[in-house]
Amino acid sequence: MSLKSSFLTLFCLLLFHLNADAQVIMVTSNANSGAGTLREALTKAAANGTATVDQIHFNIPGTTEAERTITLLWELPHVGSKTIIDATTQPGAKFGRSDAKIGIKADRTVYANPLLYTGAFFIDKAQDVEIYGFYIHEFYDLINSFPKDTHLKDAGIYIQSSVNVTIGAPGKGNVLDINEHGIYADGDESLPKSERITMQSNWIGLNLDGTIPDITTNREGIYVYAKNSVFGGDTPDKGNYVAAHQASTPGVGGTAIKFGGSGTVLRYNKLGIDIDGKPSTKIVQITSQNVNRVTSFLIADNVANVISFSITQVTGLNVLRNRGVVQGDGLLGIYNCSEGTIGTDREEDMNILFGTPIYINAGERIQVRRNSIWCTVLPLRIVNSTIPDIQVLVNSDSEYSGTASAGAEIYIYSDNSGCVSCNPKDLYGKVTADAAGAWKITGNLAGKKLTANATLASSSSEFTVPFFLYDVSVRQTAVVQPTCEVDVGSIRLLSVKHAMNIEWFESSGKKVGDGMEVKNLPPGRYYARLYNGTCYTQALDVVLALPRLEVLSTDVEIRQPSCGLNNGHIKRLSIFSDASSTPLLEWRDKTGKVVAMGNTDVTDLGPGEYTLFVTTNGKCAASYGPVILANVQSPVSTFPVYETVIGSASCGASNGSVRVDVTGFVVPNSFKWFNAAGELVGNKDDLGGMPAGVYRLFVGDDKGCEGLYKTFTIPAVTSLGVDQAAVKIMPDRCSGSNGSISGILVLGGGGPYQYSWTDAANNIVGTTADVSGLKSGKYTLRVSSTTSSCSGTIQFDVGEEGETLVPPVVPDVVVCAAGPATLIVSKPKAGTYRLYPNLETLTPIAESTSGVLSVTVDASKTFYITYYNGSCESKATPVRIIVPSNSIIIPNTISPNGDAVNDTWEIKGLDDYKPVITVYNRYGQAVFRSKGYQIPFRGERNGKELPMGTYYYVIDLGTGCRGVKGSLLLVR
């Protein structure tokens, strides 16, 4: 057998041995915790260590998504190294059209984020972890105790300082939706970075049927800052589908993917496109905001609805074969990068940027070679970078030529897209500038929209598309608006580039001028076209408008004439004017007659139609109206609708009321209140001290006119009640008699009130408005007024939260010497066991999830152990640790002489043991033996006194420890 064959045989045997050592742990329950749950499986996998691979498989009963969804009440144990969690092993159909077969979601009513970060799967300082086939959702806005503006990292999968993590694979992808982050890795700069995170065949933000929701709910889909991470892969089936995350602006997506770290690869992903190829209306933004410079970043073979990438601080950037399918407001932004390539000379490597310009800031040696860019205002903008020169000197039907940096490669493009501005859509040809920098092509170029750029020494120039310099710090135009009197509007371009000629047009398409500036324009909408041959760019519209002249009516006050008098008015109008001259104001009636001049307020008006006209010396004018005034016989219509509050009459008393709030409004000159019998019962705005019944309010104006304003009914209340909306009931937690009822607000009657709380057995449990220390059950409040005969009875239910936990069973422990001791809970359950030094201490000195607790003792002592699960804790179980050598006191002398002093051999501290005590004489003969020590040794054998002298004893404590030996002196 050859050496090569021997090696292969050994390799296969080794592989077989490794697979044979893999541990398969089966999940059979969708419960939060307990036997057969995912929580138990992760605990077992962690306990197995890392010598073997642990595979967690699934066989949960049920066929529906709900039956196969695990709802978490608190965080799962962290995923350990060499763990494969494969939900695709679950029998039955997949969820929708996805690969997912098991769901995991957070119960957001109880699930709390214990730190700043959590996830359905938390991978911390682990290696070789794989996760497949899950639908993870609802990990967002989880309960926490942090300040409101704290950025919490609630994630479907959270990764920290880990190596070789695989999330999804072809046929085994995950669906991550409705999470704060789908996947979050290493956002904490203080911790070691993860390496080799691979994410393939996953759906981020998509529905289970493969469609993109109208409002995607991943706040930030992917956040991965790690070395050598791969999002997608080298074949299309490894690509991920990503929807834009939820954003505050309708129709705009937020950052769906954030990557950082050297060696990052993004390939074959579908961005903003569902699995049927339908593009979304929202853009998927991909950013890489590296804090420190990184190397090797590949973005290739991705298909997006609109390309929108932002890359920062990368050396060795390659952007190849990406394609946008719809026109949108995308951007390929490259910031402080070097050694970059956007497209190559190979046609198959070009990027197709539909509506997506390229922006390069502070770049070094960034090559923009063959690409297809179209339907953008400016296809390529480069600032703060050293780039080759290029200029077009001739752009005619037969020649296209110019100058550039000597030796530069000149890429010439044509554009037949029909978009407003010409772009480098299709490569037309390529030439090289000669030693003098000259370059040229000739031929039939009629009708061709040509543009070019230059590449030299691994750096590319901008394209020769004519454009306006419109950086934020530079205005595009200087505008003078026309006046009310003269058409003196003008628009001047401040700075342009690559423009051979400029034409100006109004919005209808009519040409109005040429050159950098156009003057003497009337109000209207205008735009400019910058031409380089037949290639042109159209500027943004500029609106010229007359000075603003407007009547503001927000606070207008209109009063109708009443009682046949000319007492109507129109007041509180205001004028806004940008005009240079003072406006002229005239009020006219329906016939055109001037009824007032020079003021916005007009008074003493009778019925009719009135209009305010505002004019200047020129074209500017505004008006308000017509306002129609009509005579009213009642003054009520001249008063606003006042806010009213009605107080009930309770328990037969005259304590009802009607309060009319006229604060801040026009106040009537008179008030008259009448009861149902027509009797005058009040003459103020407020009516009080009334029995239940119907009351009418009449109001009068300053002209003496009166009218019915409104009819009110004061209701009768026969018993007291409680404002249920204000009541707050806290449940009895863990059967601890800690329930409470508070916020009692009595309705009706008059205070002060007396309170009596009783339980279901009619025992009084409280005599104040609020009551606490309650067990779960029904409670009755009886409340009565001390100033009337009113009373009321209301019943409340106090619920129970959490379960009553059974105290643990723990046997006493005997140790042979002072030092470490181990306490073991009998039949431990899932949860936490806590060890306390006494019943007064609130903080445990040790905790364990396995039921094994360790403590150091120097003498015999009693400890207390509780069982803790969720938010509940059982009663404490006492357990004693016995240290024989330190707890037994053995005298070395006995004097049985009848003086009641040392007549017997009294050994202290034997109560914790079942001893066997033997006493020997100097010849080795046993003279005394006792199991237990109820009758102590008296210096006798079979009722006869033993002679004085030295005797020897052996005490077997029955603990398995070495017996206690020594000598005993007998004197008389």
RODO-564111 format. One record per residue (C-alpha): residue in one letter; x, y, z. Coordinates in steps of 0.2 Angstrom, whole numbers, plus 5000, padded with zeros to 4 digits. Layout:
N
AXYZ ...
END
This chain:
972
M500050005000 S500750174995 L501050315008 K499650415000 S498450275002 S498950245020 F498650425024 L496950425016 T496450265025 L497050345042 F496050505038 C494450415034 L494550315050 L494950465060 L493450555052 F492350405056 H492950405074 L492550595076 N490850575069 A490550425080 D491050535095 A489750665091 Q488350685104 V486550705097 I485450785110 M483550785105 V482350925108 T480550865110 S479651005119 N479351185114 A479251245132 N480351375139 S481151265151 G481151085158 A481450915151 G481650895132 T481851085130 L483051185120 R483651255136 E484051085143 A484951035127 L486051185127 T486451155146 K486950975142 A487951025127 A488951145138 A489151005151 N489950885138 G491451005136 T492351025119 A493150855116 T491650805105 V490450895094 D488650915101 Q487250905088 I485550975094 H484150895084 F482250925085 N480750815086 I479450925093 P477650865092 G476450955080 T476351015062 T475851205064 E477051345066 A476351385083 E476551205089 R478351215083 T478851385090 I479851405106 T479251555116 L480651615128 L480251695145 W482151725149 E483851705140 L484451535135 P486151475141 H487551535130 V488051425115 G489651325119 S491051275107 K490851135095 T488951145094 I487851115079 I486051175082 D485051105067 A483151145066 T483051065049 T483150895057 Q481350925064 P480050815055 G478750895044 A478451035032 K479551195032 F478751365037 G478051445021 R479351445007 S480851465019 D482051325025 A481451365043 K480651225053 I480751285071 G480251455078 I481051555092 K480251705099 A480351815115 D478851845126 R479152025126 T477952045141 V479151955153 Y480851925143 A482152055150 N483752105143 P484952075158 L486352165151 L486552285136 Y486352135124 T485451975122 G484851855108 A483951695105 F485651625103 F487051705112 I488751645106 D490151705118 K491951655116 A491551495107 Q492251405092 D491451295079 V489651345081 E488251305067 I486451365067 Y485251305054 G483351315050 F482651435063 Y481351575062 I481851695075 H480851845079 E480151965092 F481852015100 Y481652205101 D481152335114 L481352205127 I481152245146 N482652325153 S483152445167 F484352555157 P484052745153 K482752775139 D484052825125 T485252675129 H485652585113 L485252405117 K485752255107 D484252145106 A484652025092 G484051865084 I485851795085 Y487151885096 I489051845093 Q490451905104 S492351855103 S492051695094 V492851595080 N492151485065 V490251525067 T489151475053 I487351545052 G486351455038 A486851355023 P486051305006 G484451215011 K484651265029 G484451445030 N483751545044 V482351685044 L482651835055 D481351965056 I480552075069 N482152095079 E483152245084 H484552165075 G484452005065 I486251955068 Y487452065079 A489252035081 D490652125091 G490052295092 D490952325108 E492752395104 S493452345121 L493252155117 P494252035106 K493452025088 S492651875081 E493351785066 R492651685052 I490851725054 T489951645039 M488151695035 Q487251605020 S485551565013 N484651675026 W483151785025 I483351945034 G481752045036 L480651945024 N479051855027 L478951665028 D478151665010 G479751755003 T478951925001 I479552085008 P478252175020 D477652345017 I478552395033 T480052295037 T480352275055 N482152235057 R482852395065 E484552355058 G484652185049 I486552135051 Y487852215062 V489452115060 Y491252185064 A492352035063 K493851975053 N493651865038 S491751865039 V490751805023 F488951865020 G488351755005 G489651644996 D490451594980 T488851524972 P487151604970 D486251474982 K487351534996 G486751714995 N485551795008 Y483951895005 V483852055014 A482452185016 A482752365021 H482552395040 Q481152495047 A481452685045 S480552835052 T480352915034 P479052825023 G479752745008 V481552755014 G482552605021 G483852615035 T485452535036 A485052345033 I486852285034 K488352355043 F490052265041 G491852295047 G493452205048 S494752145036 G494352005024 T492552045023 V491651965008 L489852005002 R489351904987 Y487751844978 N486551924990 K484851994985 L484552164992 G482852234993 I482252094981 D481051954986 I481351774981 D480251794966 G481351934960 K480152074964 P481052234970 S480452324985 T480152514985 K481352544999 I483252544997 V484352425007 Q485852515013 I487552435016 T488852525026 S490652485032 Q491152615045 N492852545051 V493552635066 N495252585060 R495952545043 V495652365037 T496152265022 S495352165009 F493552205006 L492552114992 I490752164987 A490352064971 D488851974962 N487552064972 V485852104965 A484952254973 N483352354969 V484552504970 I486352494974 S486752594990 F488452554998 S489552665010 I491252605012 T492552685024 Q494452655028 V494752505017 T496352455009 G496052334995 L494252364990 N493452274975 V491752314969 L491352194955 R489752124946 N488452214956 R486852254948 G485452374952 V483752334944 V482652494947 Q483052684947 G483152754964 D484152874975 G485652754978 L487452794981 L489052704980 G490052804993 I491952774996 Y492752865010 N494652865015 C494952705005 S496452654995 E496952524982 G495152504976 T494452434960 I492652474954 G492452364939 T493852304928 D494252304909 R493252134908 E491452164903 E490852024914 D491552114930 M490652284927 N489452354939 I487752404933 L487252564943 F485452614938 G485152784946 T486652754958 P488152884956 I489852854963 Y490552964977 I492452954982 N493153064996 A494953055001 G495352904990 E497052844985 R497252744969 I495452704967 Q495152644949 V493452664941 R493552554925 R492252474915 N490452504922 S488752544916 I488052704925 W486452784920 C485052894925 T486052994937 V486353184938 L488153164941 P488852984938 L490553004947 R491153144960 I492853134967 V493453254981 N495053274991 S495953154980 T497353154968 I496653104950 P497153114932 D496653264922 I495453254907 Q494653384896 V493553374881 L494053504867 V493053444852 N491353354853 S490653354835 D489753234824 S491453174817 E492653204831 Y492753174850 S494453234857 G495353324871 T496753324883 A497253214898 S498753164909 A500053094897 G499852904896 A498152894904 E496952764898 I495352854891 Y493752764893 I492352834881 Y490552794884 S488952834875 D487152854883 N485552804873 S484552784889 G483452934886 C483652994904 V483753184907 S485653194910 C486853084900 N487952954909 P489352824905 K488052694901 D488952594887 L490752574883 Y491052654866 G492952634865 K494552654874 V496152754869 T497752814877 A498352994879 D499953024870 A501553104877 A500753274875 G499153214883 A498153224867 W496753094864 K495553074850 I494252964841 T493453004824 G492052934814 N490152954812 L489753014829 A488053104825 G486753094838 K487953004851 K487953074869 L489753044873 T490753054889 A492452994895 N493552974910 A495452944912 T496352814923 L498252824926 A499352754940 S497852654947 S496852814949 S495352874939 S494653044935 E492853104935 F491853084919 T491753234907 V489853244910 P489553434912 F488953474930 F488653604943 L489853604958 Y488553574972 D489453524987 V488653575003 S489853715007 V489553794989 R487953864983 Q487453814965 T486553974960 A486454154965 V484654214963 V483754384962 Q481854374964 P480754494954 T479854634963 C478054684963 E478454824951 V479754764939 D480254594931 V482054604937 G482254414942 S483954334938 I484854174940 R486754154939 L487753984940 L489154004952 S490253864946 V490153724932 K491353594925 H491553514907 A490153634900 M490453694882 N488853794882 I487353834893 E485553854889 W484053914900 F482253864899 E480653904908 S479653754914 S478553744898 G480253714888 K480353884881 K482153944879 V482454104889 G484354134888 D486154074886 G487754074897 M488154074915 E486754204919 V484954244913 K484154414918 N482554514918 L481454364921 P479654364927 P478954244941 G479054064935 R480053904936 Y481753894927 Y483153764923 A484753764914 R485553634903 L487453614902 Y488053544886 N489653454881 G489253414863 T487553324863 C487853264881 Y487053374893 T486553384912 Q484953474917 A485053574933 L483753574947 D482353694945 V482453874952 V480853954956 L480654144955 A479154224964 L478454384968 P478654454985 R477454364997 L475854465001 E474654365011 V473154395023 L473354285039 S471754225047 T472254105060 D471654215074 V470154295065 E468654345076 I466954365067 R465454435076 Q463754425068 P462554575070 S461154545082 C459454615088 G459254705072 L460754815075 N462354855065 N463454785078 G464454645068 H466354655066 I467854565058 K469454575068 R471154505072 L471754485054 S473554515050 I474554555034 F476254475029 S477154565016 D478954555007 A478454694996 S479554854996 S478054964996 T476754985010 P475154885006 L473454975003 L471954895013 E470154915008 W468554835014 R467154825001 D465354755002 K464554644989 T464254794977 G466054854978 K465754994989 V467155045001 V466555025019 A468255045028 M470055085023 G471855065030 N471454935044 T471254755045 D469854775058 V468154825052 T466654865065 D464854925065 L464354805051 G462554755047 P462054595037 G462954575021 E464554515012 Y466254595015 T467954565007 L469654635012 F470754684997 V472654714999 T473654784985 T475354864981 N475954984968 G476354844956 K475754664953 C475654594970 A473854574978 A472954474991 S471254464998 Y470154385012 G468354345010 P466954365006 V466354355024 I464454335026 L463654425040 A461754385045 N460654465058 V460354355073 Q458954385086 S459854285100 P461654335106 V462054145108 S462954135091 T464154275095 F464854175110 P465954025108 V465653855114 Y466253855132 E466953705141 T465753635155 V465853515169 I464353445177 G464453375195 S463153245200 A461953265215 S462353115227 C461353025240 G459853145239 A460853295244 S460853465235 N462653455230 G462553455211 S463353585200 V463653655183 R465253745179 V465453845164 D467253895160 V467354065151 T469154105155 G470054175140 F468454195129 V467154335126 V466054335142 P464154365141 N463554525150 S462254425160 F461854245165 K460154175171 W459853995177 F458153925178 N457553755185 A456253645178 A454853745187 G455453905178 E456153975194 L457754085194 V459053985204 G460654075199 N461454225190 K463254185188 D464254075176 D464353935188 L462853855196 G463053755213 G462153675227 M460753605216 P459753445218 A459653325203 G458653395189 V458553495172 Y459253675172 R459253805157 L460553945155 F460154105146 V461454235142 G461354415136 D462554535127 D462954715129 K461454765119 G460254685131 C459854535119 E459554375128 G459454195122 L459454015128 Y461253955128 K461053775133 T460053645143 F460953545156 T460453395167 I461153365184 P461153175187 A460753085203 V461952965211 T461252845224 S462852755229 L464652775230 G465852705217 V467652695213 D468652765198 Q469152595190 A470452675178 A471452735193 V471452575203 K473152475202 I473152295208 M474752205211 P474752015211 D475251905225 R477051845219 C477651675223 S476251655236 G477151775247 S475651875253 N476352025244 G474852075233 S474152255235 I472652365229 S473052555228 G472452715219 I470652705226 L469752865221 V467952875227 L466652945216 G465053025223 G464553085240 G465653195251 G467253155260 P468053105271 Y467652925269 Q467752765279 Y468552605272 S468352425276 W469252285267 T468752105269 D469351945261 A468351795255 A468051735272 N467451905278 N469051935288 I469452125289 V471152155281 G471252345280 T470352505285 T471252635273 A471052675255 D472452565250 V472852395256 S474352275255 G475052115261 L473752015252 K473651835246 S472851795229 G470951795230 K469351905230 Y469252055241 T467852175245 L467952365249 R466552445258 V466652635258 S465452755266 S465352945267 T465553025284 T464453175279 S463053085270 S462152915270 C463052865254 S463952705254 G464552575241 T465252405239 I466552355226 Q467452185223 F469252165217 D470252005212 V472051995217 G472951875205 E474451765208 E476051775199 G477351635199 E477251465207 T477451405225 L479151315224 V479451155235 P480951175246 P482451065241 V482850905249 V484750905255 P485450775267 D486650825281 V488550805277 V489950745288 V491750795283 C493250715291 A494150885294 A493951065293 G494051135275 P492951115259 A491251025260 T490050985246 L488150985248 I487150885235 V485250925232 S484250765230 K483450755213 P483850925207 K482751015194 A483051155181 G483351315190 T484551385203 Y484951325221 R485551465233 L486551435249 Y486351555264 P487451555280 N485851595290 L484051645289 E484451825291 T485651855276 L484751915260 T486251875249 P486751695245 I488551645247 A488451525233 E487351475218 S487151325207 T486051265193 S486651085195 G486151065213 V487951045219 L488551185231 S490251205239 V490751295255 T492251295267 V491951255285 D493051265301 A491851185313 S490151105312 K488751225306 T487051235299 F486751315282 Y485151345272 I484751305254 T483251375243 Y482651335226 Y482551485214 N481651485197 G481051625187 S480651765200 C480151645214 E481151565228 S480651425240 K480751415259 A482451375265 T482951195270 P484251175284 V485651065281 R487051025294 I488951005290 I489750905304 V491650915307 P492050775320 S493750825325 N493251005330 S491550965337 I491950825351 I492650865368 I493450715376 P494050725395 N495750635398 T495450605417 I494050515427 S493950505446 P492450405451 N492550425470 G490750485473 D491150665476 A490050705460 V491550785451 N492150685436 D491350525443 T490850485424 W491750505408 E490650645400 I491050655381 K490250815373 G489750835355 L489150655351 D487350705347 D487650715328 Y488450535327 K488050355330 P489650315339 V490450145345 I491550175360 T492750045367 V493950065382 Y495449955384 N496649915398 R498549915396 Y498449735391 G497349765376 Q495749695385 A494149785382 V493449835398 F491949945391 R491049945375 S489450055370 K488450085354 G487850255357 Y488350335373 Q486750355383 I487550275399 P489350345401 F490850255407 R491050255427 G492750165429 E491849995431 R491749825422 N490249715425 G489849825441 K491549805448 E492749945450 L494249945439 P495949985446 M496750155445 G497950175430 T498050225412 Y496650155400 Y496550175381 Y494950215370 V494450205352 I492850305346 D492150255329 L490950395324 G490150295311 T490550425298 G491850335287 C493150445294 R494650385304 G494150345322 V494650455337 K495950375349 G496750425365 S497150385383 L496150405399 L496850415417 L495750335430 V496050395448 R495050375464 
END
